Amino acid sequence: MIKFLNLSTEKPYINFYSLYQEAKQNGQKGIEAISVSSYNQPKEEVEARYVNLKYIVNDEWIFFSNYLSPKASQFEFHDQVSVLVYWASINTQIRMKARIFKTSPEFSDKHFIGRTKEKNALAISSSQSKPINSLNEVKKNFQDTLKTMTPETVRPDFWGGYSFIPYYFEFWQGHENRLNKRHVFEQIDNEWVERLLQP
Ligand SMILES: Cc1cc2nc3c(=O)[nH]c(=O)nc-3n(C[C@H](O)[C@H](O)[C@H](O)COP(=O)(O)O)c2cc1C
């Protein structure tokens, strides 16, 4: 589930929230899964991966990850990302273009404190995306870290939130006979400009 805090009252946000409620009512599984694509500059490749969107605070969309992972260095080099949502339960795709940056340390700390110690032990014990010899080693690193966890364990510097703020939305809603509705909102000079696109 996504937590909405002080949600922006701009049109694309109202649209998103209302579609989110509709998808939830229709039993959408994995409703918080979003695909984030970033640019790997040294390799001149675009890379996509799913993450779980945890919050939308006003106009800031927040997920959590490892700050030493491949995605982290890609965001550092190139702060523009493409984000995708598809909710099959209501046959709706949402495309976004956004700028990404690290969430405030205070917000990340607060989120970290509210998670289970198992989740935090995994976040601490894993050098995300680095090769490892076996799954047993992953399990051992996790179990060893879990034993050291206390209520005082703080968030490590290498793990925290990423916030992105979209400047472009396209809501695509599938209809019969491919008469699909495509509704775009683009931020131009601080205004959201709306247009419809042909299917
Ligand atoms: C549904 C789903 C949700 C995921 N959520 C997260 C997440 O919130 N944070 C994260 O770091 N990885 C998440 N992952 C794993 C990422 O897709 C990815 O494997 C990992 O972050 C490493 O990506 P990177 O090598 O591009 O940095 C998720 C995977 C799936 C399938």
The ligand as an SDF file (V2000), in Angstrom:
LIG
                    3D

 31 33  0  0  0  0  0  0  0  0999 V2000
    7.8710   -5.9840   -6.9070 C   0  0  0  0  0  0  0  0  0  0  0  0
    9.3060   -5.6360   -6.5530 C   0  0  0  0  0  0  0  0  0  0  0  0
    9.5520   -4.6430   -5.6220 C   0  0  0  0  0  0  0  0  0  0  0  0
   10.8680   -4.2860   -5.3100 C   0  0  0  0  0  0  0  0  0  0  0  0
   11.0670   -3.2790   -4.4080 N   0  0  0  0  0  0  0  0  0  0  0  0
   12.3330   -2.8430   -4.1830 C   0  0  0  0  0  0  0  0  0  0  0  0
   12.5380   -1.6840   -3.3610 C   0  0  0  0  0  0  0  0  0  0  0  0
   11.6010   -1.0540   -2.8280 O   0  0  0  0  0  0  0  0  0  0  0  0
   13.8320   -1.2820   -3.1720 N   0  0  0  0  0  0  0  0  0  0  0  0
   14.8950   -1.9220   -3.7550 C   0  0  0  0  0  0  0  0  0  0  0  0
   16.0420   -1.5020   -3.5310 O   0  0  0  0  0  0  0  0  0  0  0  0
   14.7190   -3.0120   -4.5400 N   0  0  0  0  0  0  0  0  0  0  0  0
   13.4580   -3.4790   -4.7800 C   0  0  0  0  0  0  0  0  0  0  0  0
   13.2600   -4.5660   -5.6070 N   0  0  0  0  0  0  0  0  0  0  0  0
   14.4450   -5.1960   -6.2370 C   0  0  0  0  0  0  0  0  0  0  0  0
   14.8670   -4.3510   -7.4700 C   0  0  0  0  0  0  0  0  0  0  0  0
   14.0140   -4.6250   -8.5550 O   0  0  0  0  0  0  0  0  0  0  0  0
   16.3310   -4.5880   -7.8890 C   0  0  0  0  0  0  0  0  0  0  0  0
   16.5550   -5.9710   -8.1100 O   0  0  0  0  0  0  0  0  0  0  0  0
   17.3430   -4.0880   -6.8590 C   0  0  0  0  0  0  0  0  0  0  0  0
   16.9460   -2.8670   -6.2690 O   0  0  0  0  0  0  0  0  0  0  0  0
   18.7330   -3.8960   -7.4890 C   0  0  0  0  0  0  0  0  0  0  0  0
   18.6370   -2.9320   -8.5250 O   0  0  0  0  0  0  0  0  0  0  0  0
   19.9270   -2.2180   -9.1570 P   0  0  0  0  0  0  0  0  0  0  0  0
   20.9590   -3.2830   -9.3610 O   0  0  0  0  0  0  0  0  0  0  0  0
   19.4480   -1.6180  -10.4500 O   0  0  0  0  0  0  0  0  0  0  0  0
   20.3960   -1.1520   -8.1960 O   0  0  0  0  0  0  0  0  0  0  0  0
   11.9630   -4.9540   -5.9260 C   0  0  0  0  0  0  0  0  0  0  0  0
   11.6970   -5.9840   -6.8490 C   0  0  0  0  0  0  0  0  0  0  0  0
   10.3970   -6.3030   -7.1530 C   0  0  0  0  0  0  0  0  0  0  0  0
   10.1410   -7.4050   -8.1610 C   0  0  0  0  0  0  0  0  0  0  0  0
  1  2  1  0
  2  3  1  0
  2 30  2  0
  3  4  2  0
  4  5  1  0
  4 28  1  0
  5  6  2  0
  6  7  1  0
  6 13  1  0
  7  8  2  0
  7  9  1  0
  9 10  1  0
 10 11  2  0
 10 12  1  0
 12 13  2  0
 13 14  1  0
 14 15  1  0
 14 28  1  0
 15 16  1  0
 16 17  1  0
 16 18  1  0
 18 19  1  0
 18 20  1  0
 20 21  1  0
 20 22  1  0
 22 23  1  0
 23 24  1  0
 24 25  2  0
 24 26  1  0
 24 27  1  0
 28 29  2  0
 29 30  1  0
 30 31  1  0
M  END
$$$$
